[in-house]
């Protein structure tokens, strides 16, 4: 069907006239305060329900994902995906890029408490910024508030009508108003016309789909008109499933297809102590925004554990929405590590755990799923028998152990999410297992240590732990180490027998690698031989410790220090720890120190070579 001609008629008009819902555009700082004060985390999803209008059948379910061939107009077509997210009210303030939060026009009649938002993200694994469109489902139809897409960002007020309240083949409608395309120029005007028809494909027609041709002409003061033309195929429960379009000089398209992703690196790549002589260090800075509306400093908000990291970026659980947020590393050097917050993943349900295994980011949810992302694209979804409260543990080439609250232990192929084998403990499991690649050891809530053959899942041993409720498990020199409040119990990984117990400071932390156990606390640091409990070396007090390739990294009161396996100091930096719960992470050849400042703000520093 041909795209309707340009119209100069009244705004927001259709053959069955409907009212318009004004756009909600709020300054970033105010928005973040609103998110925290209103406590809206429980309002994510579509629990409050979309308006009872026929058009709501086209709105997708929360966390829906469609594999597509995506041609963004530059670089040729590639395999991608469309991920849908639904949320209600002021959650929108932390669930979309900054272009939707920072505007040159004042807010008009915001109704944050009841707006049913819809975020559509089109992305691929190229590392380019995703295209994000923000819509709402209203009594007057499905509205587009705008899109963030590099230099092609745009917002509308009143909102552009994509579908009327009861769209049918043969309908035509139009809308008009002001449009903003960047932060520096005053708003221009837009005129939009659309027409609906039945799809030519009989399969799409039988599904109740609708093809909509639309043209939007945008005029900006001091700039040329921009012609935006699109033909969208809308299907019930799926949103837009096919699309061809032209935005100015860019022609793009999207069609459904089966995904065939390539392999992903799942082995961690820790920092190497041998390279510390060339390391720089400084804070990590996050910027939110895009090439249209600019980027501004943004303090990521996190719920629970501070963050995880891999070669691509830093990931955490969102404090307000059911998202995993990703900040992409664009530069490390000259005293800072700079990140752009431009990725939101919606795995479904409430996110419980976020873990990184090499380039793979895993999120467990209250929907009893584990969802894997790589390069920003969903790789697979695994449904489990109960929630996963412990981070998955890498076992061997492309394998990970996943444990559930129901006590199920599963070995999973990280490339495709396939379950290799399943075993069952006597009690539920909430603590991450440990493994030497041959045996996986779990601790269950009934107080049992169990060993499982990593290749077959066969039970190697089950033994009652000498002391129940350890804080964590570690592994070194063939010994499974159970850290308690003031003691360490060591068990033989071959049969689960206890071989030694050693007291430790009540505020100490433990790390293990190779044949060494390092216990660091406010009274000092001690390295032990895991097999014999012999003291190998001692060092000053530390708040956190982590094993890196060829050594150890320590966080002191006001310093980060790297030491050799023999305890010799290799490098030290003066640091100021901002906030609480500091942790050290080592990935992608760099060392990270994260903490939570205030209540939920993510703070941190990086140590590594310039990238």
N, C-alpha and C positions, 0 to 999 in steps of 0.2 A: 504494500500500500504506500502511496506517495505521502511524503511528509506534508502536513498542512501548511498553507501559505502564512506569511507573517500577518499578524492582526494588530489593529490599533484600537480595539474595542475595550470595554470596561474590564477591570481586573477580576480574576478568580470567578469566571463565568462558565456555566455548563448548561446543557439542556435541562438538567434537573439541578437547579442552582443550590449550592450549599455554602455555608459560612466557612471562614478560614480561621485557622489557629495560628496565632503569631509565633514567630520563632523565639526560641529561648537562647539568648546569647549573653553570657555573663563573664565579667572580668575574672581572670584566673585566680587571683588571690582571694576574692570574695567567694568564689566557687569552692575552693578547698576548705575554707572555714565552714561553709554550709554543709559540706559533706560530713565533716566531723561532728558538728553540733547536732545535726538531725538524726544521726545514727541510722543511716538508711541501708546498711549492709543487708538487712533482711528483706529489702524490697526488690532485689534483683529478680530477673525472670519475668514471667507474665502472671504471677500469682493473683494480681488484682484484675486481670482479664482485659482484653481489648474491647472497645465499644461494640455494641450489638448492631453492627451494620454489615451488609453483605460483603463489602470489600475486605473484611478481616480474614476471609478465607485465603487471601493471597499472602498474608503475613507468615513468615517461616517460624518454625519452632526455635526455641533458644538452643544455641550451640550446634545448629545444623551446619553440615559441611558438604559441599559439592565439588568434586574434582572437575576441572575445566582446562580447556586449551585457552590460554590467555595471551593475547597479542596486544601489548600496551602501546604499540605504534612505534616503538624504538627497540632495536635489537632482535626483532622477529618473534614469532610465537614460541611459547614455552608452556610446560605443564605447570598449572597453578591450582588454586582452590578459592572458593568463596565460602567464608565463614560468617554465620549470622549470630548476632547477640541481641537479646531482648532484655530491657530493664525498665524500671519505673521510677519516675520522679528525679530527684537531684543526684542520683547515681550518675547521671549523664556527665556531671562536672568532672568526674575522674575516669571516664570510660571512653573518651574520644580525644583526638588531638587538639591542641590549643587553638587552631583557627575557629573552632566552634565556641570557644570560651572568651576570646578577646575580640571585640568588635568596635567599630567606629560609631555605630548607632546605639542609642540608649535601649535598654530593655523595655519591652512593651508587654504589660500584663502577663508576667510569667506565672505559670501554674505548675510548678515543679512537683507538687505532691501527687498529681494524677496523670501526667503525660506518659503515654506508653511508647517508649523509644525503641528504635531498631537501628543497630549498627551493622552495616554490611562491609566486610573487608575482602578485597580481592588482592591476592598476593602470590608470589612464587618464591623459589629458593635462590633467586639471583642476588639477594641482598639489597635490592632496590626498595625504596619506601613503598609500602602498600597503598592502594587506593581505598580510602575509607569514606563511605557515605552515611550520613545521619538522616534517618527518617523518623516519623512518628505516625502512629495509627490513631486516627481521630474520627469523630462523628461525621466530619466532612470528607473523609477519604484518607488516602495514604499521601503524606506530605514529605517533600525533601527539604531539609533545612540547609544542606550544603554538602560539599565534598572536600576532603583533603587529599591532594594527589600531586605532590611536588609543586611545580610552578602553576598547576591547573586548579588550585584551590578556589572555592567560591562559596558564598553564603547568600541566602535569600530572605527578604522580609517585605511583605508577607511570604510565607513559605510557598514553594512551587507545588502545584497539585500534580502528582504523578498518576494517581487513580482517584476517581470520584467515589462517593459512598456506595454506589451500586453500578459499577461499570458494565456495559454490555456492548457487543459488536454494533457498530454504527454510531456510537456516541462520539461527540466531539466536545472539548472543553478548553478553557484557557485560563491563564492567571498572569498577573503582572505585579510589579512592585520595584523595590530597590535591590541592588545586588552589590556585594563587596567582593573584590578580587585580590586585593592586597591591603597591607596595613598603612601604606603611605598615601594612597589616593582617596579622594572622597568617594562615597558610594555612587554607583551609576543606576541605571534602570534596566529592567528585564521585561520581556514580553514572551510568553510561553503559550504555544498551542499544541494540542494533542488530539489524536483520534484513535479509536479502538476498532479492531476487526478480529474475526475468527482466524486462527493460524491456518496456513495452507497445509501443514503436516497433519494428517488425520489422527495420528497418535496423540499429538498435543491437543488437538481439538477434543478428542474423547476424554482427556484428562480435565477438561474444563479450563484450559489455558486461554490466555487472551494476548493478542499482539497489539502493542501500542506504539504508534509512530509519533514522535514529538520533535518540536523545534523550539529552541530558546535563543532569542537574540538579546545579547547583553551590550549595553552602551555605557561607556565610562567617560567622564569628563577628561579631556586631554588625551584620549586614547581611541584606537579604532574599535569599531563594533566587532564583537566576537559571535560567530554563529555556532550554536551547539545543537547538533542533530543526533537523535538516537532512535533506534527501533529495538524495543524490549519485548521479550516473551515472558509474560507472567504466568505462573502456574500455582494452583492451590497448594498451600503449605510449603512452597519452595521459593517464593519471591521471584526475582528475575533469574531465569535459567538459561537465557541466551540473549546476546546483545551485540549490535553493531553500532558504531557511533563515530562522530567526528567532532572534536573540540578544537575550534580554530583550525590550525594546520595539522593536528594530530588525528590520525584515524586508528581506531582500536576495535577489538572484537573479543567475544567470550562465548564459548560453546561447551556444553557438557561433554566429558570424555572420561574414560577409565584412566586412573593415574598409574604410571610406571616409574616410580622414583628410583634413582640410583642408590648405590650404597652410601652409608653415612659412617663417619669415624666415631666409634663408641669408646675407645680407650682414652683415658685421661692423659693429658700432657702437662705434668707439673713443672714448676719452675726448677731450674738446675742451679745448685749451689756453686758450681764451677764458673758460672757466668756473672756472679754478683758484682765483680769489679766494674762492669759496664752498666749496672742498673742505675736508673733514675728513680725518683719517687716524688709523689705529690698527691693532692686530693683528686678525687674523680668528680667531675662536674657533669650534670645532666641538663640538657636543653630540650624543651618541648616546642613544637611548632612545625612549620614547613617552609618551603621556598616561596610560597605566596604571601603568607602573613608574618614571616620572620620567626626566629627562635629566641626564646627567653629562658633564663635559668629557671630550673624547676627542681624542687626537692621531692624525689620519689617517696611515696608512702607505702609502707609494707606492713603486713599482718603476720605475726609470728617470727620465724627465723628471718634474719636480715636479708639474705640474698644468696643466689648461686650464680656461678659464672662459667662461661666457656669461651672459645675463641671468638665467637660472634658478639657477645655482649653480657649484660647483667640482667638477671631475671628474678622476680619476686612475686609474692601473692599481693594482689591489690587490697588495700585496706577497706574500700567501699564497695567494689563490684566483685562479681564472681569471675575475675579475670586473672590470668598470669600476664604481667607486664614485662616487656623487654626493651632495654635501652641498648642501642647499637653503638659499639666503639668505633669512632671515626678518627681518633688520633690519640696516641699516648706519647708524650714527650713534652719538653720545654716546661716541665714542672706540673703538668696536669694530664689527666686522662679524660678526654671529652667524649660524651655520649649523647646520642639523640634518642629520646623516648618516642618511638614511632610504631610500636607493635603491641597489640593486645590480643591475647589468645583466650578463647572462651571454650574450655573443655567440657562444660556442663556441670550443674550442681555447684556446691561450694568447694573451693580448692582447699585441700587439707595439707598436701605436701608438694614441694617443688624440688626436683633434684636434677643435676646435670651429670651425664655420663658421656664424656667426650663432647661431640657436637649435638648430642641428643638431650633435649629438655623434657623431663617427665613430670606430669602433674597427676596426683591422685585426687579423687573427688568424693563427695557424699553420694553421688550416683553409683558408687561402687564400680568405678572405672579408673583405669590408668591410661592417660592420653600422652602420646609422644609427639614432640615437635622437633623438626630439624630445619635449619635455615628459615625459620618462621612459618613453615608449612606443616600441617598435621600429617604425620607418617602413619600412625595406626592408633586404634583404640582397643584396649583389652577390658572386657567385663569380668569382674572377680566376684567371689561369693560374699565378701564383706569389705568394709572400708580398709584402705591401706594407710596406716598411720606412721609407718617407718619408711625412710628413703630406700629405694631399690639399691642393690649392691652389685657392682660389676663382678662377674665370676670368671669369665674367660672370653675368648674370641666371640664377640657379638652375643654374649649371654649375660643375663642379670637375674638375680634372685629377688622375688617379690613375696612379701609375707602379709597376711591379712589378719584382721581382728578375730576371725573365725578359726585361726590357727593353720590356714592353708599356706603351704610353701610351693611356689611355682618357679620353675626355671623358664625364662622367656627369651625368645630370639629377638634381639633388639632391632634387627633390620625390618621385621614385619609384624612383631607382636605375637607370633605363634608360640603357644605353650609347648615346651619340650617334654616336661614331666611335671607331675603334681604329687605332693606328699602332704601328710597331715600330722600336726603336733597334737599333744594332749591338751593344751590350753591355747587361748588366743595369743597372738604375737603383736606387740606394739613397739618392739625394739629392733633396730636394724641388725641383721645377721652379720657374721664375718666369714671369710673364706680364704683359703690358700690356693684356690683354683682346683683343688682335688676334693675337698670336703667343705660343705657349707654347715655352719653351726648356728643354731637358733636358740633363743631363750624364750620360753612361753610363760604365760601368766600363772600357771600352776607351779612354777618354780623348777622346771626341767630344762637342762641343756640337752640338745639333740644334734647329732651329726648326720648329714645326708651326703651320699655319694654324688658329687657334682655332675657326673656323666649320666647316671641312671636314676637318681632320686631314691635309691635304696637306703634304708635306715642303717647307719653305721653304729650308732649308740644312742641311748637315752639314759641320762643319769640325773638324779636329783641334785640340784646345786647346793653347795655347802651353805651358802647364804642367799636368801631370796632378794628379789627386787634390786638388782644392780642398776646403776645409773646408765651404763653403757658397756658394750663389749668391744674389745680390740684383739688384735692377733699379732704375735711376733714369735719367731723361733719355734714354731710348732706348739705354742702355748696360747690358749684362749684366755684372755684377761678380762675378768669381771670387775669393773670399778664400782666400789661402794662408797659410802659417805666418808669413811675413814680407813678403808682397807682395800687391798687388791687381792683377789683370789685368782690363781693360775691353774688351768686345767689342760691336760694333755689332749690335743686335737684328735689323737688316734682312738681314744676310748672314753674320754670324758672324766678321767680320774683327776682329783685335785693333787697338784704336785707341790705347791707352796702358797703361803699367804704372807703378805707384808702390810704393815700399817702405813698409812699415808695421811698427809695433812687434810683436814676436813674441807679446806677450800682449794685443794690442789686439782689440777687437770692432768689428763694422761694422753699420751700418743705412743704409737708403736709402729715399727717398720723394721724389716730385716730381722735381726736377732736382738734388737734393742727395744727397751721400754723407757720412755722418758716421762718423769713425773715432775711437774712444775707447779709451784705454789708460792704463797707470800713469804715462806721461810727459806726458799731456795729451790734449785732444780737438781734432780738426780737422774742419771742414766744408769739403767740396770741391764745386765745380761738376762734375757728372757728365760733361758734354760736353767741358769744356776742362781739367779737373784743377786749375783755379784755386782757391786757398785763399780761402774766403768769410769765415770767422771761426774763432776759437779759444776754448777754454774749459778749465777745470781737468780733471784726470784723472777717469776714471770706469771702473767695472767692467762696466757694462751700459748699453745705449742702445736706445730704441725710438721709432719715429715714432708720434705721436698726431695727431689732427685739429688742424691749425694750429700744430704745433710738435714739440718733442722732449722726451722724459723720460730722465733719466740717474740711474743708481745710482752714487753715490760710495762712498768708504770708510765714511762714517757719515752719509750724507744722500741724499735723493732730490730732484732739481731738475727743474723744467719750464722750458724755454726756448722762445722764439719762433723762427720760421724764420731770423731774422737773428742769433740767438744771445743775445738779451737774456734775462736771468733774470726769469721771471715769478713763481715761487714756489719755496720750498725748505723741506724738513722735515728735522729731525734724526732719523735712524733707526739702529737697531742690527740688523745682519744676523745672523740666527741660522743657523748651519750653512754648507753648501757649495752650489756650483752655483746661485747666485742668478740669477733671470731676472725680466724685466719683461714684463707682459702688459697689454694695453689692450683692454677689451671692456665693452659695456653702459654706456658713459659713465663708467667707472671705470678707475683704474690699479691694478695689482696687482704686488706683489713677492713671489715665492715662492722658497723654498730648501729644502734637505733637511737637517734637523737630525739629529745622530747618524748612524745608518746609513740609516734609511728613513722618518723622521718628517717629515711635511709641515709647514712653518712659513711664515708670511707676514704681510704687511700690506696694507692697502687705502688708496686715496686717491680721494676723490670726494665728491659731494654726498650728504646724508643721504637714505636711502630706507627 
